[in-house]
Amino acid sequence: MKKLLVILILLLKVGETFSQTVFTDVNSLKNRADYYYKQLAYARAADLYAEALKKKKNIKDCDLNRKAAVLFKKMSRYEEAKRCFENIQLSGHALTAQDSIDYFNILRAINDPKADTIFTKVRSRIVLNNLFRDSLYYNIFNLPFNTAGSEYCPVQLHKGMFYVTEEEDTSVVRKYNALNNGGFAHIYHSQKSDTGWSNAVKVDFDKKDVLHIGPVAFYDSLKAIVNLCIKGDQEPYRLELYSAEYDESLNKWKYLSPVSINNSEYSVGHPAVSADGQQLFFVSDKEGGYGGTDIYKSVFRNGSWSEPINIGPKINTKGDEKYPFMTDDNILFFSSDGRYGMGGLDIYYADFLFKDTIVVNMGFPVNSNLDDFGFSYNKKNKTGYISSNRRSNGRDDDLYMYTENKVFFDLSVFDDFDKKGIA
C-alpha cells in the first residue's frame, strides 16, 4: 500500500523490553494497540488489534472493530478489515455512513460482488457503470522505473522525470513508514532522450538528518516545494514543507527554507503549487478537519504564506483526501477514499473556476479497484502520470503514464428557421 499519509516516524526499538517499560499499568491488548496507534506506530498497532480480535469477548466490541478496520484498510490488510465490519453487523449494530463507504471500498479491493449490492442501495448501477464509460479515452502504459519496491508520485519537468521511491537500507536503524511498515523514501530523477529514459539517480540533498524526501511540486521552472521529514528531538517526527530550487547541473536541491505553515503538532505534506507560485495546496492531519486527512490551501502574500484554510466539504470527506495537483487552468486533481467509487483511493478532479464545484471521478482505466494516486498532468502534450498498486494486489506502488484518445473538433450551430448562426 502506498504512502497514504503525510506522517513518517523513526522507531529505534519497538520490542518487548520497551513494551514492558511503557505498559506497567496497561495490560490489555486493546489499550496497548490504542497506545501505539496514537504514537503513529501503525504496523505495531495493527498486529496488536489483530491479536485482540482473536479473543471471543472482543469480537462484538464495535469500537475495537472499527479502529482495527480503518487501520487494516490503510495497510491493505483487506480481508481482516472486511471481517471487522462484518463483526460489527453480526453483533447487531448498523454501520455508520462512513463505515459503509469504507466497507464498500474494501469489498471492491478484493473484488467481492457484495460491493455492487451496497453501491446500488445508495446510488444506482447506472452510476457505477458510468465509471467505465470513458475507458477508451485513455491508454495506460507502465513507466520503466518500476521495481519490486514502491515508486510513486511521478512529476515531469522539462525532459526530466522526478518520482519518489522507498529506501531499502535497514542497516543501523530500521526505518518505518507509519502506515505500511516500509522504508522512508527519497526522490529520484531520470532524463529523457531520443533513445529513451536514462538510469534514474538519487537527487542529492545537503541538509543533515533528513529521513524522508518527497513528493515534490514545481513552479516557475526549477523552483519547488518539497516534502521532508527531518530527525528531531522528539518522536513521532512530522512531515514538513520546504521551499527549494533544483540545480540541474549538480542534480541537487539548494536554497532550502522551511515553509512557515509547518507545525510540530501535525504533519503537512503532499504539496501542490499553482503555476505562479502564489497558491499552495497541501494535505494535513491537523485537528478540526472533516476526516482523516484533508486538503488545505495557503496563499503567498507580502512575502509569507497565509494561515492555511480547509478547502471545505465539497472536496474533503470523513475519509482521507491526499495528493493534490493543480493544473495551469485551475483544475484540482486529488485522491480520496471517502466516496463511493472504483475502490480504494480514486483520483478525482474539480474545476475551481466554477462557483458550484462538482467533484468528478476519473473512472476506468485511470482508476482501479485498488489505490490510484499521485496524479500529475502535462497539458502541452496531453499526457498524465499516476501511481497505483493495481498490479500487486496492494503490496507496492508502480508508475504509469496515460495518453488521451479524445478527439476535439469545431462545431457550428444554426437556427433551423432562418439558417443563421447561433453563438
HELIX and SHEET records of a PDB file:
HELIX    1   1 GLU A   16  VAL A   22  1                                   7    
HELIX    2   2 LEU A   29  LYS A   38  1                                  10    
HELIX    3   3 TYR A   42  ALA A   52  1                                  11    
HELIX    4   4 LYS A   56  ASN A   58  5                                   3    
HELIX    5   5 CYS A   62  LYS A   74  1                                  13    
HELIX    6   6 TYR A   78  LEU A   90  1                                  13    
HELIX    7   7 ALA A   97  ALA A  109  1                                  13    
HELIX    8   8 LYS A  114  VAL A  122  1                                   9    
HELIX    9   9 ARG A  125  ASN A  130  1                                   6    
SHEET    1   A 2 LEU A   8  ILE A   9  0                                        
SHEET    2   A 2 TYR A 176  ASN A 177 -1                                        
SHEET    1   B 4 TYR A 138  ASN A 142  0                                        
SHEET    2   B 4 ASP A 398  GLU A 404 -1                                        
SHEET    3   B 4 THR A 383  SER A 388 -1                                        
SHEET    4   B 4 ASP A 372  ASN A 378 -1                                        
SHEET    1   C 4 GLU A 151  LEU A 157  0                                        
SHEET    2   C 4 GLY A 160  GLU A 166 -1                                        
SHEET    3   C 4 ALA A 185  SER A 193 -1                                        
SHEET    4   C 4 GLY A 196  TRP A 197 -1                                        
SHEET    1   D 4 GLU A 151  LEU A 157  0                                        
SHEET    2   D 4 GLY A 160  GLU A 166 -1                                        
SHEET    3   D 4 ALA A 185  SER A 193 -1                                        
SHEET    4   D 4 VAL A 201  LYS A 202 -1                                        
SHEET    1   E 4 VAL A 210  TYR A 219  0                                        
SHEET    2   E 4 LYS A 223  ILE A 230 -1                                        
SHEET    3   E 4 LEU A 239  ASP A 247 -1                                        
SHEET    4   E 4 LYS A 252  PRO A 258 -1                                        
SHEET    1   F 4 VAL A 268  VAL A 273  0                                        
SHEET    2   F 4 GLN A 279  SER A 284 -1                                        
SHEET    3   F 4 ASP A 294  ARG A 301 -1                                        
SHEET    4   F 4 SER A 304  TRP A 305 -1                                        
SHEET    1   G 4 VAL A 268  VAL A 273  0                                        
SHEET    2   G 4 GLN A 279  SER A 284 -1                                        
SHEET    3   G 4 ASP A 294  ARG A 301 -1                                        
SHEET    4   G 4 ILE A 309  ASN A 310 -1                                        
SHEET    1   H 4 GLU A 321  MET A 326  0                                        
SHEET    2   H 4 ILE A 331  SER A 336 -1                                        
SHEET    3   H 4 ASP A 346  ASP A 351 -1                                        
SHEET    4   H 4 VAL A 360  ASN A 361 -1                                        
SHEET    1   I 2 VAL A 413  PHE A 414  0                                        
SHEET    2   I 2 GLY A 421  ILE A 422 -1                                        
END                                                                             
